[in-house]
Each structure stands twice: as structure tokens, then as C-alpha cells.
Amino acid sequence: MKKIVFLLSLLFSIFSFSQNYDYINLTKPRPDNLLSNYFRNAVPTRLLKNVRYPKSNHNIVLSFYINKLNKPYKITFNNLYNKELNSAIKKALLNYPLNKLGVEKFEAQKKYSFQVVMRKNKLESIISCSSSILTHSLPISESCNDLEFYEDIDKCIKSKINGYFNKNVDSTAIIIAKKTTKNLKGKLFIDKKGKLKLKKGKGSKLFIEATNNFPDFIEPATLNGSPTNYYYTFYPLSKKTANRGIVHKKLGYISNTTNDFAKFFNERLDSTNIKNEGLNRLNCTISLHFELDKKGNPINLRTNTRTKELENQIFSIFKEYPINKLNLGEKSVFSMYTNTILKLKEGKITIETYPTFFNEKIPIFPGCKNSKSIKEAKSCFSRGVQKHFVRKFDADLPKKLNLSKGKKRIFIGFKIGKSGDIIDIMVRAPHEEIKEEVIRVMKKLPKVKPGLQGGKLVNVKYSIPFTIIVD
């Protein structure tokens, strides 16, 4: 009988990375170039053991944006499993002189990426950095021309496409099509001439007219200055996720500049740091997030700033504020606490906070209530699901299906409902019977203590990139 090994990582949200590029041919990675020698000295060798790579990829790639201070921010990777390795690479990049990366001029409207690690063979990974950096530019649209940051322009383009299609695609036809076509979507791309095109697929005929009538972009996306395709998937009539401002309003919270917390920040926050942040109509709020330790002290502080200078000052000021004056509501190590610090209104940036912190509590898997932090609780949740699959999954199924040896990738999306039940299960698997078995096993998961937002029960979305190893 074939043996199955389960490998999974439970995530609170689906993550994504830019489309795959041929870094070997485009950037000529070498293990002996200047960048490789630097990272080899900066990244501990032990972290190159047991590196996990993305599907169909044998390299670890990082990407980053540039802020107004000409420094990298939002450094991301094409795989989130190698957390300690990613952290070491990120730290190394932040300490590396940008002028040595070989880019003539860094710009906030562009994104940059390069390879750092590659798989040498099945057992060995090595530092092999790109000899040149990939520079990504987005399609140019008149309605997004006022934006100066890559991520905001990207958001603007997607919003433009969504708005146009939701307005011009027959909603009645969509409702009918959804009854027979699961995961109805339009796979779109802006071609090298700046024209929106549609890939063929189930239900794609519904989007043909809107695609053909969509106004052309002024210029296409570019890769290292040469025209390239820009890909986007449109999901019709999808529910828009409420942002935290809307959630606060629903809970009866109103932000202002006159509460004690806002006044405290207003007296101390440096206006120069605020100006360098570059808030705009799409990225108009700076928020502070943190957790609590067992003693009720704030830990794991983070913000959505583009500059470390502003973030560090926010942290410093917050730590000066008396803990007993923080209006947190229920205190729990399983909650994330959030408050706004800055808002852009009518072209003016103000220090504006909520008198009460927004409290978001994660679902807790049975047996995990003694976890000491959100991180521990998530790990405990993952272990619980993994043990459940080991006990419940039909280990003979791969043999019955004659599945070949090796890794089989499975993706599971689901929600934990307000009652603690597992709902809205969606599975992608290499075989239909594997899919059905995964759904059966997921439905047998025990009830979970549901999540809360502002003290109210909510549905919480999860995803599991899942691998079974068939021996």
C-alpha cells in the first residue's frame, strides 16, 4: 500500500505573487557575482536546507517597491513557506546599497524583482542571484495618471476594469451562468499594444462584448522597458470586502481629531515623515495594528506605512501612551487591535483616530485555547487539521486511482462560519475523487470557536495550500 504524507500550512488569506518569469534567461543568475557573494555572507547557510519552492519553480524570487525616500518597501517573495529564510534575505536587501543593483534610476511607479536562491539538485539549494534586476511597469491609463506608486496604479487599473465590466456585462446572464459554471470568471490581459483581450474559457463569451468595447490604454505594461502583457482575472458580481473604516462605522465607531489618543499623536508626530508617506485617494489611511501578550502588553506592532521613518516614530509615540488609557474592549492574546493614525481628507492629511480600538479575534481550533499568541494558535490550528487528515483521509485512494509517486498539490479554500462550522469548501485537486475525499474529510472537522470583529460573530476565510506525498 502506498504511504501518504500530508504537508499543509493554514493561511488566513490567499496570497499571490506576480506572474512567473524566466529569471534564468532574463536576469542571468550566477552564484559568483557581486550580489550572490553579498547574500551568501548575509544569509546563514543553515537556512538553505529544506527550502520549499513554488509549484513549477525552482527558485526564490523577491520583489520590492521604492518609496519617496528612494528606499525599498513591501519586500515580498514568490513563496511564503520559508519564513526565516525570507526574513534573512529581506534584512540583507535593506542593508545593501541600491546603487550597486545596477538600476540607472529607481522609480516609485515601478516594481523590481530578482532571483536570490535556486535549487541546485533535489537535496541542495544555493545562493545564485540575478546579474541584472527586472523592472516592471504597468499599463498607462489616463484615469490612473495622478498616482505615483506602483501598487496604487495597479489597484486603480483593476478597479477600472472591475467597474467597467460590472456595469457593462449582463447581470441576468451572469446569474444564470453561475448556476452551471463554478467559479465563473473572465481571464483578461492587456496586450503589448495596450488593448484589453480575453482568454477563452468556460463562460468567457459573456465577457466578449465588454472586452471589445473597453477603451485602449495609452501605453502597455513593460518589462525592462519592452512591451509585455498584463494579466488580470475578473470575477463578476463578487462581494467587495469592507475596509476597516466601513467596519468601524457598522460598529458605531466614529474617528475624530479631538480624542485623547489623537491629541497625543498630534503633539508628537513629525510633519516631514507624514509628507514623505505619499498618501493619495486610493491609499488614504495609515493604521496601527498590534497584539497583546499574556500580561496585556502590546506586541508585534505593525503599520501599512511605506517608510520605516514614519513607522518607527508611530511605534515610539505609541509606546509612550499609557496602556491603561487604551480603549481596547475585551483583552485577548488571540485578538488583533487596530486604529487609524492618519487620514487624507479633501486633499489634507490629518491625525485622526477612533476613541475605541477595533478588535478582531481569530477562530480557535479545539485544543488550542492555551496557545500564547495568534501565531501559536494558527500553528496549533494547522497541526489539528493535519492530524485530522492523517486519521480521516482514505490512505488507499492514491493506489486505487493509480496515482504516481511524488508530490500532489491540493488547494483548499473554506470559511469558518459564525456557528463554528466549516462552510463554503472549495477544492482544487489532481483528481476528482481526491477532491471529493478532501471535501468529505473537511466536513468532518470538529466545530471551531468562531471569529469575532468588534465583539460580533463573523465568517472567516481560510486557505490551505496542501501537499500529499505519495511514496
C-alpha positions in Angstrom: 0.0 0.0 0.0 1.3 3.5 -0.9 2.0 5.7 2.0 0.7 9.3 2.2 2.5 12.1 3.9 0.5 15.3 4.5 2.1 18.7 4.3 0.0 21.8 4.8 0.1 25.4 6.0 -3.0 27.1 7.1 -3.3 30.7 5.9 -5.8 33.4 6.8 -5.9 34.8 3.3 -5.0 33.7 -0.2 -1.6 35.1 -1.2 -0.3 35.7 -4.7 2.8 36.9 -6.5 3.5 38.3 -9.8 3.3 36.1 -12.9 6.3 33.7 -13.4 9.2 35.0 -15.4 12.2 33.2 -16.9 14.8 34.6 -14.5 17.5 32.3 -15.9 17.3 33.9 -19.4 16.1 37.4 -18.4 18.5 38.1 -15.5 21.4 35.6 -15.9 21.8 34.5 -12.3 25.3 33.4 -11.2 26.5 32.1 -7.8 29.7 34.1 -8.1 28.5 37.6 -9.0 28.7 40.5 -6.6 25.2 40.2 -5.3 25.5 36.4 -4.7 28.7 36.9 -2.7 26.9 39.5 -0.6 23.8 37.4 0.1 26.0 34.3 0.8 27.7 36.2 3.6 24.5 37.8 4.9 22.2 34.7 4.9 23.0 31.8 7.3 23.9 28.6 5.4 21.6 26.5 7.6 18.5 28.4 6.1 19.3 26.9 2.7 18.4 23.4 4.0 14.9 22.1 3.3 13.9 25.1 1.2 10.4 24.8 -0.2 9.8 26.1 -3.7 6.7 27.3 -5.5 4.9 24.9 -7.9 6.8 24.5 -11.2 9.5 26.9 -9.9 13.0 26.1 -8.7 14.0 29.5 -7.4 13.2 32.0 -4.7 12.5 35.5 -6.1 11.9 38.7 -4.2 10.2 41.8 -5.4 10.0 45.3 -3.9 8.7 48.8 -4.5 10.5 52.2 -3.9 9.2 54.9 -1.6 9.7 58.7 -1.7 12.9 58.4 0.2 14.3 56.1 -2.5 14.3 53.1 -0.2 12.8 49.6 -0.8 9.4 48.8 0.9 6.9 46.0 0.8 9.5 43.3 0.1 7.7 40.1 -0.9 8.6 36.6 -2.1 7.2 34.1 -4.5 6.9 31.6 -1.7 5.8 32.3 1.9 6.8 29.0 3.5 10.4 29.8 4.0 9.7 32.5 6.7 13.1 32.5 8.4 15.0 32.5 5.1 12.8 35.2 3.6 13.3 37.3 6.7 17.1 37.0 6.4 17.0 37.9 2.7 14.8 40.9 3.4 17.1 42.2 6.1 20.1 41.7 3.8 18.4 43.7 1.0 17.6 46.6 3.3 21.3 46.8 4.2 22.5 46.6 0.6 23.4 49.9 -1.3 20.7 50.2 -4.0 23.2 51.9 -6.4 25.0 48.6 -6.6 22.0 46.8 -8.1 22.7 48.2 -11.5 19.5 50.1 -12.0 20.1 53.5 -13.6 17.2 55.2 -11.7 14.7 53.7 -9.2 11.1 55.0 -9.5 8.1 54.7 -7.3 5.8 53.9 -10.3 7.8 50.7 -11.0 8.3 47.3 -9.3 11.7 45.5 -9.1 12.5 41.8 -8.8 15.4 39.4 -8.9 16.3 35.8 -8.1 18.2 35.1 -4.8 18.1 31.3 -4.3 17.9 28.4 -6.7 17.6 24.6 -6.4 20.9 23.0 -7.5 19.6 19.5 -7.2 16.9 17.6 -5.2 19.0 17.9 -2.0 20.8 21.2 -2.3 19.9 24.9 -2.7 22.4 27.6 -3.3 22.6 31.4 -3.4 22.5 32.3 -7.1 21.5 35.9 -7.6 20.4 37.6 -10.8 23.1 39.6 -12.6 20.5 42.2 -13.6 17.2 43.4 -12.0 13.8 43.0 -13.6 12.0 46.3 -13.9 8.2 46.1 -14.2 6.0 49.0 -15.4 2.2 49.0 -15.5 -0.1 49.9 -18.4 -0.7 53.7 -18.6 -4.3 54.8 -18.2 -5.5 58.4 -18.2 -7.7 57.8 -15.1 -4.8 56.5 -13.1 -2.2 59.0 -14.2 -2.4 61.0 -11.0 -1.0 58.2 -8.9 2.7 57.9 -8.2 3.2 54.5 -6.6 3.1 51.1 -8.4 0.8 49.4 -6.0 -1.8 52.2 -6.2 -1.6 52.3 -10.0 -2.2 48.5 -10.1 -5.2 48.9 -7.8 -6.6 51.7 -10.0 -6.3 49.6 -13.2 -8.1 46.7 -11.6 -10.8 48.9 -10.2 -11.3 50.5 -13.6 -11.7 47.1 -15.2 -14.0 45.8 -12.5 -16.2 48.9 -12.6 -16.5 48.8 -16.4 -17.3 45.1 -16.5 -19.8 45.1 -13.6 -21.6 48.0 -15.4 -21.5 46.6 -19.0 -21.8 42.8 -18.6 -25.4 41.5 -18.5 -26.0 40.7 -14.8 -29.0 38.4 -15.5 -26.9 36.3 -17.9 -24.2 36.1 -15.2 -26.7 34.9 -12.6 -27.9 32.2 -15.0 -24.3 31.2 -16.0 -23.3 30.8 -12.3 -25.8 28.1 -11.9 -24.0 25.8 -14.3 -20.4 27.2 -14.2 -18.5 27.1 -11.0 -16.0 29.9 -10.3 -17.2 31.9 -13.2 -14.5 34.4 -14.3 -13.1 36.3 -17.2 -9.4 35.8 -17.8 -8.2 39.1 -19.2 -4.9 40.6 -20.3 -3.8 43.9 -21.7 -1.6 43.1 -24.7 1.6 44.6 -25.9 -0.3 47.3 -27.8 -2.4 48.4 -24.7 -5.6 46.6 -25.8 -7.7 44.5 -23.5 -8.0 40.9 -24.6 -10.0 37.9 -23.3 -8.7 34.4 -23.0 -11.1 31.6 -23.9 -12.7 29.6 -21.1 -15.9 28.5 -19.6 -18.4 31.4 -19.7 -15.9 33.6 -21.5 -18.5 34.5 -24.2 -20.3 36.6 -21.6 -17.3 39.0 -21.4 -16.6 39.3 -25.2 -18.6 42.5 -25.9 -17.3 44.3 -22.8 -13.8 43.3 -23.6 -14.0 44.5 -27.2 -15.5 47.9 -26.2 -13.1 48.6 -23.4 -11.0 51.7 -24.1 -7.4 51.1 -25.0 -4.6 52.0 -22.6 -2.3 54.9 -23.6 0.7 52.5 -23.3 1.1 48.8 -22.4 2.9 47.3 -19.5 6.7 46.9 -19.9 9.4 44.6 -18.7 12.8 46.1 -18.7 11.4 48.8 -21.0 9.9 46.4 -23.6 6.2 45.9 -24.0 4.7 42.9 -22.2 1.3 41.5 -21.3 -0.5 42.5 -18.1 -2.8 39.8 -16.7 -5.9 40.1 -14.6 -8.9 37.8 -13.7 -12.3 39.4 -13.4 -14.8 37.8 -11.0 -18.3 39.1 -11.8 -20.7 40.4 -9.1 -18.2 39.5 -6.4 -18.8 40.9 -3.0 -16.5 43.7 -2.1 -14.6 43.2 1.1 -15.4 46.0 3.5 -12.4 48.0 4.6 -11.8 48.7 8.2 -13.3 52.2 8.0 -16.6 50.8 6.9 -16.4 48.1 9.6 -15.8 50.7 12.2 -18.9 52.6 11.1 -21.0 49.5 11.2 -19.9 49.1 14.8 -20.9 52.6 15.7 -17.3 54.0 15.8 -16.6 57.5 14.5 -13.0 58.7 14.1 -12.1 62.3 15.1 -9.1 64.6 15.8 -10.2 65.5 19.3 -10.0 62.3 21.3 -7.1 61.9 23.7 -5.3 59.3 21.6 -5.4 61.6 18.5 -4.2 64.6 20.5 -1.3 62.6 21.9 -0.1 61.8 18.4 -0.8 65.2 17.1 1.6 66.8 19.6 4.5 64.4 18.7 4.3 63.2 15.1 6.8 64.8 12.7 5.1 66.5 9.7 8.1 65.7 7.4 7.6 62.0 7.9 3.9 62.4 7.2 4.7 64.3 3.9 7.1 61.6 2.7 4.4 58.9 3.1 2.6 60.0 -0.1 -1.0 59.3 0.9 -3.5 59.6 -2.0 -7.1 58.9 -3.0 -6.5 55.1 -3.1 -4.1 54.8 -0.2 -5.6 57.4 2.2 -5.2 55.9 5.6 -2.3 54.9 7.9 -3.3 52.4 10.6 -1.6 50.8 13.6 -2.0 47.1 14.4 -0.8 45.1 17.4 -1.5 42.1 19.6 -1.3 41.6 23.3 0.9 39.2 25.4 -0.3 37.3 28.4 0.3 40.3 30.6 -1.8 42.6 28.4 1.2 44.5 26.9 1.2 45.4 23.2 3.4 43.2 21.0 4.0 42.6 17.3 3.3 46.2 16.3 2.9 46.9 12.5 1.6 49.6 10.2 0.9 50.0 6.5 3.4 52.8 6.1 5.7 53.0 3.1 8.6 54.4 5.1 10.3 53.0 8.1 10.9 56.5 9.4 7.2 57.1 9.9 6.5 53.6 11.2 9.3 53.8 13.8 8.0 57.2 15.0 4.4 55.8 15.3 5.8 52.9 17.3 7.8 55.2 19.6 4.9 57.5 20.3 2.5 54.6 20.9 4.8 53.1 23.4 4.8 56.4 25.4 1.0 56.3 25.6 -0.3 54.9 28.9 -1.5 51.4 28.4 -4.4 51.8 30.9 -5.8 54.6 28.7 -6.1 52.4 25.6 -9.8 51.6 25.0 -9.4 48.0 23.8 -12.6 46.3 24.9 -12.0 42.6 25.6 -8.3 41.9 26.0 -7.1 38.6 24.5 -3.9 37.1 23.1 -6.0 35.9 20.2 -7.1 39.4 19.0 -5.6 41.9 16.6 -6.2 45.5 17.7 -6.3 48.3 15.1 -6.7 52.0 15.0 -6.1 54.7 12.3 -3.4 57.3 12.8 -3.5 59.4 9.6 -6.3 60.1 7.1 -6.3 62.0 3.8 -9.5 64.1 3.5 -10.2 66.6 0.8 -6.5 66.8 0.0 -5.4 67.4 3.6 -3.7 64.8 5.9 -5.0 64.9 9.5 -4.1 62.9 12.6 -7.4 61.2 13.2 -8.1 58.2 15.4 -11.0 56.2 16.8 -11.7 56.5 20.5 -12.1 52.7 20.6 -9.7 50.2 19.0 -11.1 47.8 16.5 -10.8 44.2 17.9 -10.5 41.3 15.5 -10.4 37.9 17.2 -9.3 34.8 15.3 -11.2 31.4 15.4 -9.7 28.9 17.8 -9.4 25.2 16.9 -10.4 22.7 19.6 -7.4 22.0 21.9 -5.7 25.3 21.0 -7.2 27.6 23.7 -3.9 27.5 25.8 -1.8 29.0 22.9 0.1 32.0 24.0 -0.3 34.1 20.8 -2.0 34.4 17.5 1.0 32.7 15.8 0.9 29.8 18.2 -2.9 29.5 17.8 -2.5 29.4 14.0 0.2 26.7 14.2 -2.0 24.7 16.6 -4.9 25.0 14.1 -2.6 23.7 11.3 -1.5 20.8 13.4 -5.1 20.0 14.3 -6.2 19.9 10.6 -3.1 17.9 9.7 -3.8 15.2 12.3 -7.4 15.2 11.3 -6.4 14.4 7.7 -4.0 11.7 8.8 -6.8 10.0 10.7 -9.7 10.5 8.3 -8.3 10.6 4.7 -8.5 7.4 2.7 -4.9 6.3 2.5 -5.7 3.7 -0.1 -7.2 6.2 -2.5 -4.0 7.0 -4.4 -3.4 3.3 -5.0 -7.0 2.8 -6.2 -6.5 5.8 -8.6 -3.1 4.6 -9.7 -1.5 8.0 -8.8 2.2 8.1 -9.5 4.7 8.6 -6.7 5.7 12.1 -5.7 4.1 15.4 -4.6 0.5 16.0 -5.4 -0.7 19.6 -4.9 -4.1 20.4 -3.5 -5.6 23.7 -2.7 -8.5 24.1 -0.1 -10.5 27.2 0.5 -13.1 27.4 3.2 -14.8 29.5 5.8 -15.4 29.1 9.5 -18.9 30.2 9.9 -20.5 32.2 12.8 -21.6 28.9 14.4 -18.1 27.4 14.2 -18.9 25.1 11.3 -16.7 24.6 8.3 -18.6 26.1 5.3 -18.1 27.1 1.6 -15.4 24.4 0.9 -13.7 24.7 -2.5 -11.0 22.3 -3.6 -8.5 22.1 -6.5 -7.0 18.6 -6.7 -5.2 16.4 -9.3 -8.2 14.0 -9.5 -11.9 14.4 -9.0 -12.1 11.6 -6.4 -9.3 13.2 -4.4 -11.3 16.4 -4.4 -14.4 14.6 -3.2 -12.4 12.9 -0.5 -10.9 16.2 0.7 -14.3 17.7 0.9 -15.6 14.7 2.9 -12.8 15.0 5.4 -13.1 18.7 5.7 -16.8 18.4 6.6 -15.9 16.1 9.4 -13.6 18.7 11.1 -14.8 19.5 14.6 -16.6 22.7 15.4 -14.2 25.7 15.9 -14.7 28.6 18.2 -15.7 31.3 15.7 -14.0 34.6 14.9 -15.2 38.0 16.2 -15.0 41.5 14.9 -15.8 44.2 17.4 -17.3 41.5 19.6 -19.7 40.3 16.8 -19.5 36.9 15.3 -18.2 36.8 11.7 -17.3 34.3 8.9 -13.6 34.0 8.5 -12.0 32.8 5.2 -9.0 30.4 5.2 -7.0 28.7 2.6 -4.7 25.7 2.7 -2.0 25.1 0.1 -1.9 21.3 0.7 0.6 18.7 -0.5 0.3 15.0 -0.3 3.5 12.9 -0.9 2.8 9.5 -2.3 5.6 7.0 -1.7 
